[in-house]
Amino acid sequence: MSEIHKFSQRMDHIPFSGIRTIFEECSRLEAAGTDVIHLEIGRPDFDTPSPIKDAATTAIDQGHVHYTSNYGIDSLREKIAHKFEKDNGVEYNPHGEIITTCGATEAILISVLTLVGPGDEVLIPDPSWTYAPIIRLAGGIPVRYELDAENGFEPSLESIVDVATDRTSVLILNSPHNPTGGVVSDELVTDLATVATENDWYIISDEIYEKIIYDGCTHHSLAAEPKLYDRTVTVNGVSKAYSMTGWRLGYIGAPEPIVDGIIRARQYTTTCAPSIAQHAAVEAIGSSLHEPIQKAFAARRDLVMDRMDEIPGMDCPDPNGAFYAFPTLPHGYTDDTEFVFELLREAGVALVPGSVFGPAGNGRVRIAYSNSEARITEAFNRLTEWI
Ligand SMILES: Cc1ncc(COP(=O)(O)O)c(C=O)c1O
């Protein structure tokens, strides 16, 4: 390899994304003429609601095409602060306690860069979204606490405490959860308040799927627990609830002393969130434009769970939120990666191997119901026939 391709040592722990490997295989098959049904993509398939798109067009016409404040535009920060108060019972000052970001991804990155030093341990769920490489980029060490299917994939206090050490500096929680659809209960939040305070942990609470929740479950923001408020960074965004993944708009709410650090990390990363997306998000946040999307996901979830009942071995607790099911493999299969690639190549149905999300995902697959009911039905027809 030539000198020019020598990467920093930091990259030794940064793998090529496992989900991207599936995307690449899908593209190859589609280029060769295969009709692939996409149940692997972690993004809603709906168009962004038109009032939000109209707000973006108006922003362009009015010339809002420049850098904004590092924190974000005032009108959006005020909307976000109001939303936090109304929906989550959490008070953040729009001037100094809220930052708009390039997706929840950047929100998590700059929070981790601010709170995690070299060698610090960060507790993350197993399975989980891609927190581990972000922590590695900051020089930290991801340590996994296991989510148990028997417990509806809700984290237990014991599983968290068991893997904590005196080097633990941050606990990451994600509810509703990707990839399992699990939702954190009130009791856990109360228990965590004591443990996090005693051990002086920061908490990053990833609430990006807040609005996609089912069966009368309610979302609990960790920062609403008085003992946790001072040590919690709440991460959210518009990607999932309003089908705006391409707009790249997320946000952070945290007490001023924490935001004072995070804003400095942000000044030297992306400067500000896209100005047009910020103007569009003013229309989204606090609106009911997510409701048809939430309802469609609820119907698809029921369809997926019904169809899985027909497949011996494919089993998981009912997801209470997000738009994923995380079942075990059908009888006769043990290797999730092999299963996914064979199914994709032979039947044209794309899923994600569970092991991509951590060791606890071995022997499972993630089914994203981010596709129409007709395509989900066709995918299950193909899957049953293929098995
Ligand atoms: C749990 C979780 N957190 C954060 C993100 C990032 O979302 P965004 O599009 O806002 O960057 C995702 C995206 O899939 C996710 O699943």
The ligand as an ORCA input file, in Angstrom:
! r2SCAN-3c Opt
* xyz 0 1
  C     -30.877      4.978     17.208
  C     -30.491      5.989     16.199
  N     -29.905      7.116     16.588
  C     -29.544      8.056     15.708
  C     -29.748      7.899     14.354
  C     -29.316      8.986     13.414
  O     -30.371      9.727     12.903
  P     -30.164     11.017     12.005
  O     -30.738     10.719     10.661
  O     -30.945     12.094     12.685
  O     -28.719     11.333     11.951
  C     -30.347      6.724     13.890
  C     -30.533      6.486     12.441
  O     -30.837      5.417     11.982
  C     -30.733      5.749     14.826
  O     -31.339      4.604     14.447
*
